[in-house]
Amino acid sequence: MKKRQQSGFTLIEMMVVLVIMGVIVSMMVISLNTKEIKEEMEVEMMRIQVLITLAQEEAILQGQVMALAVSENTYRFDVLNVKDETWQPVLDEKIFRERPVVQGTSFSLVIDEIEKEALNIEFKRKLSLQELKEKEQRQKERQDKDEEEGKYQRVYIEPSGEMFPFELILRTEDDSVEVKLILGHDGEMKIVMPEDFS
């Protein structure tokens, strides 16, 4: 008797094909997710760029010091209360409200420390002993409040609309995508995408 030849695939062959298809599909999904989150990050940085421009105009119109306040997961705009030297969130404006970052991302902020220190020295004045005690008390209260708020970093917006140079970085949790908003020494603000880094 002759054995009949089998036609078709063995179980092992079918499993190999399924594994290969699974790998290809998962790579496509990861690629699509990365592209989608990159676009969301770019839109968020454009929003922040526009909001900073609006805050600069507001600071000029109101003659007050404002700030872009950034924590790891949120950002908002604050105004300086000159009476007690504390930062207050801009509450009466929906435009400058607190906003969360794109899900799965976080901020980091780098401020040009050399220029910041130079301006701080310029604004310092001699204080009496009583004024020093009051200032220390206010600083302690501010530190307590900042700890409650999630330790915001601030980029100051002067009443003239000027700002310290800074680099705001929005990156994914796995550091695979990074978008930067940079304000240079020339006052020009630009968004730098990952493909621009090379």
C-alpha positions as CSV (number, residue, x, y, z in Angstrom):
1,M,0.0,0.0,0.0
2,K,1.2,3.4,-0.9
3,K,1.0,6.2,1.7
4,R,-1.0,9.2,0.7
5,Q,1.0,12.4,0.6
6,Q,-0.3,15.1,2.9
7,S,-0.9,18.5,1.5
8,G,-1.2,21.6,3.7
9,F,0.8,23.1,6.5
10,T,2.0,21.5,9.7
11,L,1.1,22.9,13.0
12,I,4.6,24.2,13.5
13,E,4.6,26.0,10.2
14,M,1.3,27.7,11.1
15,M,2.6,28.7,14.5
16,V,5.7,30.3,12.9
17,V,3.6,32.3,10.5
18,L,1.3,33.5,13.3
19,V,4.3,34.6,15.4
20,I,5.8,36.5,12.4
21,M,2.5,38.2,11.8
22,G,2.1,39.1,15.5
23,V,5.6,40.7,15.5
24,I,4.8,42.7,12.3
25,V,1.4,43.9,13.7
26,S,2.9,44.9,17.0
27,M,5.7,46.9,15.2
28,M,3.0,48.7,13.1
29,V,1.0,49.5,16.2
30,I,4.0,50.9,18.0
31,S,5.0,52.9,15.0
32,L,1.4,54.4,14.7
33,N,1.3,55.2,18.4
34,T,4.7,57.0,18.3
35,K,3.6,59.0,15.3
36,E,0.3,59.9,17.0
37,I,1.9,60.9,20.3
38,K,4.6,62.9,18.4
39,E,1.8,64.9,16.7
40,E,0.0,65.5,20.0
41,M,3.2,66.7,21.5
42,E,3.9,69.1,18.7
43,V,0.3,70.5,19.0
44,E,0.8,71.0,22.7
45,M,4.1,72.9,22.2
46,M,2.4,75.1,19.6
47,R,-0.3,75.8,22.1
48,I,2.2,76.7,24.8
49,Q,4.1,79.0,22.3
50,V,0.9,80.9,21.5
51,L,0.0,81.1,25.3
52,I,3.4,82.5,26.1
53,T,3.0,85.2,23.4
54,L,-0.5,86.1,24.9
55,A,1.0,86.2,28.4
56,Q,3.7,88.5,27.2
57,E,1.1,90.9,25.8
58,E,-0.9,90.6,29.0
59,A,2.1,91.4,31.1
60,I,2.8,94.5,29.0
61,L,-0.9,95.6,29.1
62,Q,-1.3,95.1,32.8
63,G,2.3,96.2,33.8
64,Q,2.8,93.1,35.9
65,V,5.2,90.3,36.3
66,M,3.9,87.0,35.1
67,A,5.4,83.5,34.8
68,L,5.0,80.3,32.9
69,A,4.8,77.8,35.8
70,V,5.8,74.2,34.8
71,S,5.7,71.0,36.9
72,E,6.5,67.6,35.6
73,N,2.9,66.9,34.6
74,T,1.2,70.3,34.3
75,Y,1.7,73.9,33.2
76,R,-0.1,77.2,33.9
77,F,0.5,80.9,34.1
78,D,1.0,82.8,37.4
79,V,1.1,86.5,38.3
80,L,3.3,88.0,41.0
81,N,1.5,89.5,43.9
82,V,3.9,92.4,44.7
83,K,2.5,93.0,48.2
84,D,3.7,89.7,49.6
85,E,6.0,88.6,46.8
86,T,4.0,85.3,46.1
87,W,3.0,83.7,42.9
88,Q,-0.7,83.4,42.3
89,P,-2.3,81.3,39.5
90,V,-4.2,83.5,37.0
91,L,-7.6,82.3,38.0
92,D,-9.9,84.8,36.2
93,E,-8.6,83.9,32.8
94,K,-9.6,80.6,31.2
95,I,-6.8,81.1,28.7
96,F,-4.1,80.9,31.3
97,R,-5.6,78.0,33.4
98,E,-3.7,75.0,34.5
99,R,-3.4,72.3,31.8
100,P,-2.1,68.7,32.0
101,V,0.6,67.5,29.6
102,V,-0.1,64.9,26.9
103,Q,-0.7,61.5,28.5
104,G,2.4,59.5,28.8
105,T,4.8,62.5,28.6
106,S,6.5,64.8,31.1
107,F,8.1,68.3,31.1
108,S,11.6,69.4,32.0
109,L,12.6,73.0,32.0
110,V,16.1,74.5,31.6
111,I,16.4,78.2,32.3
112,D,19.5,80.2,31.3
113,E,20.9,80.5,34.9
114,I,23.7,83.0,34.1
115,E,21.2,85.6,32.9
116,K,18.7,84.8,35.7
117,E,21.4,85.3,38.3
118,A,22.6,88.6,36.7
119,L,19.0,90.0,36.8
120,N,18.4,88.8,40.4
121,I,21.5,90.7,41.6
122,E,20.3,93.8,39.7
123,F,16.9,93.7,41.6
124,K,18.3,93.1,45.1
125,R,18.3,95.9,47.6
126,K,19.4,96.3,51.2
127,L,16.8,95.3,53.7
128,S,16.4,96.2,57.4
129,L,16.5,93.4,60.0
130,Q,12.7,93.4,60.3
131,E,12.3,93.2,56.5
132,L,14.7,90.3,56.3
133,K,12.7,88.4,58.9
134,E,9.5,89.1,57.1
135,K,11.1,88.0,53.8
136,E,12.4,84.8,55.3
137,Q,8.9,84.0,56.7
138,R,7.4,84.6,53.3
139,Q,10.0,82.4,51.6
140,K,9.3,79.6,54.1
141,E,5.5,80.0,53.4
142,R,6.2,80.0,49.7
143,Q,8.4,76.8,50.0
144,D,5.6,75.1,51.8
145,K,3.1,76.2,49.2
146,D,5.4,75.1,46.4
147,E,5.7,71.6,47.9
148,E,1.9,71.4,48.0
149,E,1.7,72.6,44.3
150,G,4.2,70.0,43.0
151,K,7.3,72.2,42.8
152,Y,6.7,74.4,39.9
153,Q,9.6,75.9,38.0
154,R,8.9,79.4,36.6
155,V,10.1,81.3,33.6
156,Y,9.5,85.0,34.4
157,I,7.7,87.3,32.0
158,E,8.7,90.9,32.8
159,P,6.2,93.8,32.5
160,S,8.1,94.7,29.3
161,G,7.3,91.3,27.9
162,E,10.9,90.1,28.0
163,M,11.8,86.6,29.2
164,F,14.9,84.7,30.2
165,P,16.1,82.3,27.5
166,F,14.8,78.8,28.3
167,E,14.4,75.3,26.9
168,L,11.1,73.5,27.6
169,I,11.3,69.8,26.8
170,L,8.3,67.5,26.5
171,R,9.4,63.9,26.3
172,T,7.7,60.5,26.4
173,E,8.2,58.3,29.5
174,D,10.5,56.0,27.6
175,D,12.4,58.9,26.1
176,S,11.7,57.7,22.6
177,V,10.2,61.1,21.5
178,E,11.3,64.6,22.6
179,V,9.9,67.9,21.4
180,K,11.6,71.2,22.5
181,L,10.3,74.8,22.8
182,I,13.3,77.1,22.8
183,L,13.5,80.8,23.5
184,G,16.9,82.0,22.5
185,H,19.0,85.0,23.5
186,D,17.7,86.8,20.4
187,G,14.1,86.6,21.8
188,E,13.0,84.2,19.0
189,M,10.9,81.3,20.1
190,K,10.9,78.1,18.1
191,I,9.7,74.5,18.3
192,V,12.4,71.8,17.6
193,M,11.1,68.4,16.5
194,P,13.1,65.1,16.9
195,E,14.1,65.1,13.2
196,D,15.7,68.6,13.7
197,F,18.0,67.3,16.5
198,S,20.5,65.7,14.1
